[in-house]
């Protein structure tokens, strides 16, 4: 093979390394973004759970406060219509906050799914480039072995008269009897 082919094989190997490095950077960034989104989703779930727990506790406390203690509606301030109205408004606001937080968690969950799919795709792309590089190395190794074998065959077939290097250039003249050179 010519030295031009060797140079182009080396250039394509270097180009593949650049592509691999870019794929690794993309995959790492996608993994970082995925981790960030998973953290945000975890925080959103935790906040949703806290809101639910607060609502449950608030409603339970209100239920206990509205139970007739002294059996006279006038003696139980929790049964005051204005206070009951405020409680219902507050519970409505909590319910609205829960709905908003539930939508937020669902939205982040969708982003996590999209980012996970992107990361998996970039991971597959990086692996494909690694396989391509490995095949390229195997092909270069096979070509090198064929060139070496061709050189050995050429040396064996030409006899001791004249040796050539692997690029086909004239090498040294072997020691032959003076009349045979």
ChimeraX commands (.cxc) that place a marker at each C-alpha (Angstrom):
marker #1 position 0.00,0.00,0.00 radius 0.5
marker #1 position 1.12,3.54,-0.58 radius 0.5
marker #1 position 2.16,6.02,2.09 radius 0.5
marker #1 position -0.79,8.18,0.94 radius 0.5
marker #1 position -3.19,5.43,2.04 radius 0.5
marker #1 position -1.43,5.19,5.40 radius 0.5
marker #1 position -1.80,8.94,5.90 radius 0.5
marker #1 position -5.50,8.89,5.04 radius 0.5
marker #1 position -6.07,5.95,7.38 radius 0.5
marker #1 position -4.36,7.88,10.17 radius 0.5
marker #1 position -6.41,10.98,9.38 radius 0.5
marker #1 position -9.65,9.03,9.47 radius 0.5
marker #1 position -8.59,7.49,12.78 radius 0.5
marker #1 position -7.95,10.97,14.20 radius 0.5
marker #1 position -11.29,12.20,12.84 radius 0.5
marker #1 position -13.06,9.28,14.52 radius 0.5
marker #1 position -11.35,10.15,17.80 radius 0.5
marker #1 position -12.66,13.72,17.50 radius 0.5
marker #1 position -16.16,12.39,16.81 radius 0.5
marker #1 position -15.87,10.07,19.83 radius 0.5
marker #1 position -14.75,12.92,22.09 radius 0.5
marker #1 position -17.71,15.04,20.93 radius 0.5
marker #1 position -20.08,12.11,21.53 radius 0.5
marker #1 position -18.66,11.63,25.03 radius 0.5
marker #1 position -19.11,15.34,25.82 radius 0.5
marker #1 position -22.71,15.24,24.55 radius 0.5
marker #1 position -23.48,12.10,26.56 radius 0.5
marker #1 position -21.93,13.53,29.73 radius 0.5
marker #1 position -23.92,16.76,29.37 radius 0.5
marker #1 position -27.14,14.81,28.76 radius 0.5
marker #1 position -26.45,12.71,31.88 radius 0.5
marker #1 position -25.84,15.88,33.91 radius 0.5
marker #1 position -29.11,17.39,32.67 radius 0.5
marker #1 position -30.94,14.15,33.43 radius 0.5
marker #1 position -29.57,14.09,36.98 radius 0.5
marker #1 position -30.65,17.69,37.48 radius 0.5
marker #1 position -34.16,16.92,36.24 radius 0.5
marker #1 position -34.40,13.82,38.42 radius 0.5
marker #1 position -33.42,15.97,41.41 radius 0.5
marker #1 position -36.10,18.52,40.46 radius 0.5
marker #1 position -38.66,15.73,40.09 radius 0.5
marker #1 position -37.73,14.33,43.51 radius 0.5
marker #1 position -38.10,17.79,45.04 radius 0.5
marker #1 position -41.48,18.27,43.33 radius 0.5
marker #1 position -42.71,14.91,44.65 radius 0.5
marker #1 position -41.48,15.79,48.13 radius 0.5
marker #1 position -43.26,19.16,47.98 radius 0.5
marker #1 position -46.45,17.48,46.76 radius 0.5
marker #1 position -46.28,15.00,49.63 radius 0.5
marker #1 position -45.74,17.84,52.11 radius 0.5
marker #1 position -48.76,19.71,50.78 radius 0.5
marker #1 position -50.88,16.57,51.03 radius 0.5
marker #1 position -49.70,15.93,54.56 radius 0.5
marker #1 position -50.40,19.55,55.55 radius 0.5
marker #1 position -53.87,19.39,54.02 radius 0.5
marker #1 position -54.62,16.13,55.84 radius 0.5
marker #1 position -53.41,17.56,59.14 radius 0.5
marker #1 position -55.30,20.82,58.63 radius 0.5
marker #1 position -58.54,19.04,57.77 radius 0.5
marker #1 position -58.11,16.61,60.69 radius 0.5
marker #1 position -57.46,19.50,63.09 radius 0.5
marker #1 position -60.52,21.31,61.74 radius 0.5
marker #1 position -62.64,18.20,62.13 radius 0.5
marker #1 position -61.57,17.88,65.75 radius 0.5
marker #1 position -62.28,21.58,66.35 radius 0.5
marker #1 position -65.79,21.37,64.87 radius 0.5
marker #1 position -66.84,18.40,66.98 radius 0.5
marker #1 position -69.30,19.56,69.60 radius 0.5
marker #1 position -67.32,19.94,72.79 radius 0.5
marker #1 position -69.75,21.64,75.09 radius 0.5
marker #1 position -72.69,20.72,72.90 radius 0.5
marker #1 position -73.72,24.34,72.40 radius 0.5
marker #1 position -73.03,25.76,68.92 radius 0.5
marker #1 position -72.56,29.15,70.45 radius 0.5
marker #1 position -69.78,27.88,72.73 radius 0.5
marker #1 position -67.71,26.35,69.89 radius 0.5
marker #1 position -65.83,29.09,68.00 radius 0.5
marker #1 position -64.96,26.64,65.19 radius 0.5
marker #1 position -68.62,26.57,64.21 radius 0.5
marker #1 position -68.66,30.33,63.69 radius 0.5
marker #1 position -69.83,30.88,60.09 radius 0.5
marker #1 position -67.07,33.42,59.35 radius 0.5
marker #1 position -64.37,31.06,60.63 radius 0.5
marker #1 position -65.85,28.14,58.72 radius 0.5
marker #1 position -65.88,30.26,55.56 radius 0.5
marker #1 position -62.20,31.13,56.06 radius 0.5
marker #1 position -61.37,27.46,56.62 radius 0.5
marker #1 position -63.14,26.46,53.40 radius 0.5
marker #1 position -61.33,29.21,51.47 radius 0.5
marker #1 position -57.98,28.07,52.89 radius 0.5
marker #1 position -58.73,24.44,52.04 radius 0.5
marker #1 position -59.67,25.54,48.50 radius 0.5
marker #1 position -56.34,27.37,48.20 radius 0.5
marker #1 position -54.51,24.29,49.44 radius 0.5
marker #1 position -56.37,22.17,46.89 radius 0.5
marker #1 position -55.40,24.63,44.14 radius 0.5
marker #1 position -51.77,24.50,45.31 radius 0.5
marker #1 position -51.93,20.71,45.20 radius 0.5
marker #1 position -53.28,20.77,41.64 radius 0.5
marker #1 position -50.54,23.19,40.55 radius 0.5
marker #1 position -47.86,21.09,42.25 radius 0.5
marker #1 position -49.27,17.90,40.75 radius 0.5
marker #1 position -49.13,19.44,37.24 radius 0.5
marker #1 position -45.60,20.69,37.92 radius 0.5
marker #1 position -44.49,17.23,39.02 radius 0.5
marker #1 position -46.12,15.66,35.96 radius 0.5
marker #1 position -44.45,18.20,33.68 radius 0.5
marker #1 position -41.04,17.56,35.22 radius 0.5
marker #1 position -41.71,13.81,34.92 radius 0.5
marker #1 position -42.31,14.25,31.18 radius 0.5
marker #1 position -39.06,16.24,30.89 radius 0.5
marker #1 position -37.24,13.47,32.76 radius 0.5
marker #1 position -38.62,10.88,30.31 radius 0.5
marker #1 position -37.58,12.98,27.29 radius 0.5
marker #1 position -34.12,13.64,28.72 radius 0.5
marker #1 position -33.67,9.97,29.64 radius 0.5
marker #1 position -34.53,8.99,26.05 radius 0.5
marker #1 position -32.06,11.62,24.76 radius 0.5
marker #1 position -29.34,10.32,27.09 radius 0.5
marker #1 position -29.97,6.71,26.00 radius 0.5
marker #1 position -29.77,7.82,22.35 radius 0.5
marker #1 position -26.48,9.68,22.94 radius 0.5
marker #1 position -25.12,6.69,24.85 radius 0.5
marker #1 position -25.96,4.44,21.88 radius 0.5
marker #1 position -24.34,6.93,19.50 radius 0.5
marker #1 position -21.14,6.97,21.57 radius 0.5
marker #1 position -21.07,3.16,21.65 radius 0.5
marker #1 position -21.56,3.06,17.88 radius 0.5
marker #1 position -18.59,5.40,17.39 radius 0.5
marker #1 position -16.50,3.22,19.73 radius 0.5
marker #1 position -17.41,0.15,17.65 radius 0.5
marker #1 position -16.56,2.03,14.47 radius 0.5
marker #1 position -13.17,2.98,15.91 radius 0.5
marker #1 position -12.55,-0.63,16.92 radius 0.5
marker #1 position -13.45,-1.86,13.41 radius 0.5
marker #1 position -11.20,0.84,11.95 radius 0.5
marker #1 position -8.31,-0.33,14.18 radius 0.5
marker #1 position -8.97,-3.96,13.22 radius 0.5
marker #1 position -8.95,-3.02,9.53 radius 0.5
marker #1 position -5.69,-1.05,9.94 radius 0.5
marker #1 position -4.13,-3.98,11.81 radius 0.5
marker #1 position -5.22,-6.41,9.06 radius 0.5
marker #1 position -3.86,-4.11,6.35 radius 0.5
marker #1 position -0.57,-3.75,8.21 radius 0.5
marker #1 position -0.31,-7.52,8.57 radius 0.5
marker #1 position -1.04,-7.97,4.83 radius 0.5
marker #1 position 1.64,-5.39,3.95 radius 0.5
marker #1 position 4.16,-7.15,6.19 radius 0.5
marker #1 position 3.27,-10.51,4.67 radius 0.5
marker #1 position 3.53,-9.08,1.16 radius 0.5
marker #1 position 6.97,-7.70,2.04 radius 0.5
marker #1 position 8.07,-11.04,3.43 radius 0.5
marker #1 position 6.72,-12.80,0.32 radius 0.5
marker #1 position 8.50,-10.32,-1.94 radius 0.5
marker #1 position 11.77,-10.85,-0.10 radius 0.5
marker #1 position 11.34,-14.61,-0.23 radius 0.5
marker #1 position 10.47,-14.57,-3.97 radius 0.5
marker #1 position 13.16,-12.12,-5.07 radius 0.5
marker #1 position 15.99,-14.10,-3.64 radius 0.5
marker #1 position 19.02,-12.46,-2.18 radius 0.5
marker #1 position 19.67,-10.17,-5.19 radius 0.5
marker #1 position 17.91,-6.95,-4.14 radius 0.5
marker #1 position 15.67,-6.12,-1.17 radius 0.5
marker #1 position 12.97,-3.47,-1.14 radius 0.5
marker #1 position 11.44,-1.76,1.85 radius 0.5
marker #1 position 7.69,-2.08,2.55 radius 0.5
marker #1 position 6.90,0.98,0.41 radius 0.5
marker #1 position 8.52,-0.60,-2.61 radius 0.5
marker #1 position 11.64,1.61,-2.62 radius 0.5
marker #1 position 14.96,0.10,-3.49 radius 0.5
marker #1 position 16.83,-1.02,-0.45 radius 0.5
marker #1 position 20.29,-2.45,-0.11 radius 0.5
marker #1 position 21.98,-4.91,-2.44 radius 0.5
marker #1 position 22.48,-8.24,-0.79 radius 0.5
marker #1 position 25.84,-9.82,-0.70 radius 0.5
marker #1 position 26.12,-11.87,-3.83 radius 0.5
marker #1 position 29.07,-13.38,-5.51 radius 0.5
marker #1 position 30.75,-10.68,-7.61 radius 0.5
marker #1 position 29.71,-12.14,-10.93 radius 0.5
marker #1 position 26.01,-12.29,-10.08 radius 0.5
marker #1 position 25.30,-8.63,-9.14 radius 0.5
marker link #1:1,2 radius 0.2
marker link #1:2,3 radius 0.2
marker link #1:3,4 radius 0.2
marker link #1:4,5 radius 0.2
marker link #1:5,6 radius 0.2
marker link #1:6,7 radius 0.2
marker link #1:7,8 radius 0.2
marker link #1:8,9 radius 0.2
marker link #1:9,10 radius 0.2
marker link #1:10,11 radius 0.2
marker link #1:11,12 radius 0.2
marker link #1:12,13 radius 0.2
marker link #1:13,14 radius 0.2
marker link #1:14,15 radius 0.2
marker link #1:15,16 radius 0.2
marker link #1:16,17 radius 0.2
marker link #1:17,18 radius 0.2
marker link #1:18,19 radius 0.2
marker link #1:19,20 radius 0.2
marker link #1:20,21 radius 0.2
marker link #1:21,22 radius 0.2
marker link #1:22,23 radius 0.2
marker link #1:23,24 radius 0.2
marker link #1:24,25 radius 0.2
marker link #1:25,26 radius 0.2
marker link #1:26,27 radius 0.2
marker link #1:27,28 radius 0.2
marker link #1:28,29 radius 0.2
marker link #1:29,30 radius 0.2
marker link #1:30,31 radius 0.2
marker link #1:31,32 radius 0.2
marker link #1:32,33 radius 0.2
marker link #1:33,34 radius 0.2
marker link #1:34,35 radius 0.2
marker link #1:35,36 radius 0.2
marker link #1:36,37 radius 0.2
marker link #1:37,38 radius 0.2
marker link #1:38,39 radius 0.2
marker link #1:39,40 radius 0.2
marker link #1:40,41 radius 0.2
marker link #1:41,42 radius 0.2
marker link #1:42,43 radius 0.2
marker link #1:43,44 radius 0.2
marker link #1:44,45 radius 0.2
marker link #1:45,46 radius 0.2
marker link #1:46,47 radius 0.2
marker link #1:47,48 radius 0.2
marker link #1:48,49 radius 0.2
marker link #1:49,50 radius 0.2
marker link #1:50,51 radius 0.2
marker link #1:51,52 radius 0.2
marker link #1:52,53 radius 0.2
marker link #1:53,54 radius 0.2
marker link #1:54,55 radius 0.2
marker link #1:55,56 radius 0.2
marker link #1:56,57 radius 0.2
marker link #1:57,58 radius 0.2
marker link #1:58,59 radius 0.2
marker link #1:59,60 radius 0.2
marker link #1:60,61 radius 0.2
marker link #1:61,62 radius 0.2
marker link #1:62,63 radius 0.2
marker link #1:63,64 radius 0.2
marker link #1:64,65 radius 0.2
marker link #1:65,66 radius 0.2
marker link #1:66,67 radius 0.2
marker link #1:67,68 radius 0.2
marker link #1:68,69 radius 0.2
marker link #1:69,70 radius 0.2
marker link #1:70,71 radius 0.2
marker link #1:71,72 radius 0.2
marker link #1:72,73 radius 0.2
marker link #1:73,74 radius 0.2
marker link #1:74,75 radius 0.2
marker link #1:75,76 radius 0.2
marker link #1:76,77 radius 0.2
marker link #1:77,78 radius 0.2
marker link #1:78,79 radius 0.2
marker link #1:79,80 radius 0.2
marker link #1:80,81 radius 0.2
marker link #1:81,82 radius 0.2
marker link #1:82,83 radius 0.2
marker link #1:83,84 radius 0.2
marker link #1:84,85 radius 0.2
marker link #1:85,86 radius 0.2
marker link #1:86,87 radius 0.2
marker link #1:87,88 radius 0.2
marker link #1:88,89 radius 0.2
marker link #1:89,90 radius 0.2
marker link #1:90,91 radius 0.2
marker link #1:91,92 radius 0.2
marker link #1:92,93 radius 0.2
marker link #1:93,94 radius 0.2
marker link #1:94,95 radius 0.2
marker link #1:95,96 radius 0.2
marker link #1:96,97 radius 0.2
marker link #1:97,98 radius 0.2
marker link #1:98,99 radius 0.2
marker link #1:99,100 radius 0.2
marker link #1:100,101 radius 0.2
marker link #1:101,102 radius 0.2
marker link #1:102,103 radius 0.2
marker link #1:103,104 radius 0.2
marker link #1:104,105 radius 0.2
marker link #1:105,106 radius 0.2
marker link #1:106,107 radius 0.2
marker link #1:107,108 radius 0.2
marker link #1:108,109 radius 0.2
marker link #1:109,110 radius 0.2
marker link #1:110,111 radius 0.2
marker link #1:111,112 radius 0.2
marker link #1:112,113 radius 0.2
marker link #1:113,114 radius 0.2
marker link #1:114,115 radius 0.2
marker link #1:115,116 radius 0.2
marker link #1:116,117 radius 0.2
marker link #1:117,118 radius 0.2
marker link #1:118,119 radius 0.2
marker link #1:119,120 radius 0.2
marker link #1:120,121 radius 0.2
marker link #1:121,122 radius 0.2
marker link #1:122,123 radius 0.2
marker link #1:123,124 radius 0.2
marker link #1:124,125 radius 0.2
marker link #1:125,126 radius 0.2
marker link #1:126,127 radius 0.2
marker link #1:127,128 radius 0.2
marker link #1:128,129 radius 0.2
marker link #1:129,130 radius 0.2
marker link #1:130,131 radius 0.2
marker link #1:131,132 radius 0.2
marker link #1:132,133 radius 0.2
marker link #1:133,134 radius 0.2
marker link #1:134,135 radius 0.2
marker link #1:135,136 radius 0.2
marker link #1:136,137 radius 0.2
marker link #1:137,138 radius 0.2
marker link #1:138,139 radius 0.2
marker link #1:139,140 radius 0.2
marker link #1:140,141 radius 0.2
marker link #1:141,142 radius 0.2
marker link #1:142,143 radius 0.2
marker link #1:143,144 radius 0.2
marker link #1:144,145 radius 0.2
marker link #1:145,146 radius 0.2
marker link #1:146,147 radius 0.2
marker link #1:147,148 radius 0.2
marker link #1:148,149 radius 0.2
marker link #1:149,150 radius 0.2
marker link #1:150,151 radius 0.2
marker link #1:151,152 radius 0.2
marker link #1:152,153 radius 0.2
marker link #1:153,154 radius 0.2
marker link #1:154,155 radius 0.2
marker link #1:155,156 radius 0.2
marker link #1:156,157 radius 0.2
marker link #1:157,158 radius 0.2
marker link #1:158,159 radius 0.2
marker link #1:159,160 radius 0.2
marker link #1:160,161 radius 0.2
marker link #1:161,162 radius 0.2
marker link #1:162,163 radius 0.2
marker link #1:163,164 radius 0.2
marker link #1:164,165 radius 0.2
marker link #1:165,166 radius 0.2
marker link #1:166,167 radius 0.2
marker link #1:167,168 radius 0.2
marker link #1:168,169 radius 0.2
marker link #1:169,170 radius 0.2
marker link #1:170,171 radius 0.2
marker link #1:171,172 radius 0.2
marker link #1:172,173 radius 0.2
marker link #1:173,174 radius 0.2
marker link #1:174,175 radius 0.2
marker link #1:175,176 radius 0.2
marker link #1:176,177 radius 0.2
marker link #1:177,178 radius 0.2
marker link #1:178,179 radius 0.2
marker link #1:179,180 radius 0.2
marker link #1:180,181 radius 0.2
view
